[in-house]
């Protein structure tokens, strides 16, 4: 069985990923071994991969004034735009 192509982890950028099956709920999700992030659960490996690939990646998120006003991370200077 061919595994669907997965984009790197949206949280850590890791590529050590697997599509897991939750037998209790009979659904699939993508799991990152690097940071232990789990993607959304859904029925079907291909659908789980599609949802994972649709998640925004850190480099795709562009801050703007509306998003960053009062942002607690901004106070700690952890954003790239600071």
Buried (B, 14 or more C-beta within 10 A) or exposed (E): EEEBEBBBBBBBBBEEBEBBEEEEEEBBBBBBEBEEBEBBBBEEBEBBBBBBBEBEEEEEEEBEEEEEEEEEEBEEEEEEEE
